[in-house]
Amino acid sequence: MNKWLVSIGKQVADLSYLNRDLMNLIYRQGTIDINSTSFYLFLGDLHGNIKASIILAIRLQFLFNIPLQAVFQVGDFGFWPSGIIAKNEDKHYKKGDSLDLYEIQNSAYYRDFFILGIEEIDTLSAPIYFIRGNHEDFHNLNLLSQNKPSEVVPGIYFIPDCFQGVIENLHLLALGGIITDLDRGKGKKAKVEFKKSQQKLMVDPRLSSGALFLGLPTKTTTTDIVITHSGLASREDRDGSKQLESYLYNSAIPLHFYGHHHRFSLGNVGKNTFSIGLRNLEFVSCG
């Protein structure tokens, strides 16, 4: 399971390979001592396994004995508010996606999903934010605000594409979907490929244009984190974006998180940015 607990500008704790037994062992040994008051959890692809991610977040609160300030998820969250009806109608759906969002929003006791015990630390009070993946109910996502985060069920929010602003004291830049580079290039072949990519971007709701990064200032010092669904061209075999990578390479942004590729990776991009690829949420015998 991918588990990153982050305190911006102070600590980054790599929890990407912890399971329940190992977390309990570390807690009993008392080997973790992080002096911070603001913690954020960043999660990879959930594909609808929202209940499991909430349990994970509460376990981490218990481990560190401090409540999370917010949970951020990098797309393929499992936004299926209409349940199986939407999945049957959407040709781009993922068959393995769970329908936890549908179950939570239709429950008369939805807050029970956020509670594991009687102590305050056993309740997840932190809001959950997610961006668009390539397996979502795109029709219903398009009905939400494209300018600011929208609350889809109490405590869970969708961050629209190209959002730039402050969420939970973090300055964020977010872009969902599979980032597709648009480069005119030179020659007849490059021109044909450019037109094909343009046309595909217009009709395929799974995609986003990498050209969106071309108009953004690279030397901004106000943005803390970039969150994208897909990753870097130099790191991933497919669906990686050169335009995203070029933007990060020349930027002053400290952190970048992405998912989509279902594997863990990390490394520097340029002099200033640390880019982290998050694995998808997995299930093992110990939970």
Secondary structure, 3 states (H helix, E strand, C coil): CCCEEEECCCEEEECCCCCHHHHHHHHHHCCCCCCCCCCEEEECCCCCCHHHHHHHHHHHHHHHCCCCCEEEECCCCCCCCCCHHHHHHCCCCCCCCCCHHHHHHCCCCHHHHHECCCCHHHECCCCEEECCCCCCCHHHHHCCCCCCCEEEECCEEECCCCEEEEECCEEEEEECCEEECCCCCCCHHHHHHHHHHHHHHHHCCCEEEHHHHHHCCCCCCCCCEEEECCCECCCCCCCCEHHHHHHHHCCCCCEEEECCCCCCEEEEECCCEEEEECCCCCCCCCC
